[in-house]
Amino acid sequence: MRTFVILFGLLISQAIGVDSGSLVTVAGAADSSFTQADRDRMIRTEVKLEEGLKTVNQRIDAVNQRIDDNLKA
C-alpha cells in the first residue's frame, strides 16, 4: 500500500508538472494575486489531474477485475 501511495504521488506530481523543489504553502498562496494566465493554467492543470485520476481508476478497476476472475477460477 505504501508503494502505491508513493507511485500515486509521483504520478500526480508528473501530471501537474511539479518538481520536488517547489512547494507552495497555503499562507504564501493567500497573499498573492492571480493573473488570468495563472487561472487558465490552474484550470488546465485541474483537467490534466482529473484525466490522470480517471486513468488510474480504470487501471485499478482492471486489476480488481483480474483478481476477481482469478479467484473465481
URSUL-V553158 format. One record per run of one state. SS is the DSSP state (a for helix, b for strand, c for the rest). FROM is the first residue (numbers start at 0). TO is the last residue. If there is no record, write none. Layout:
ss=SS from=FROM to=TO
ss=SS from=FROM to=TO
//
This chain:
ss=c from=0 to=0
ss=a from=1 to=15
ss=c from=16 to=24
ss=a from=25 to=29
ss=c from=30 to=34
ss=a from=35 to=71
ss=c from=72 to=72
//
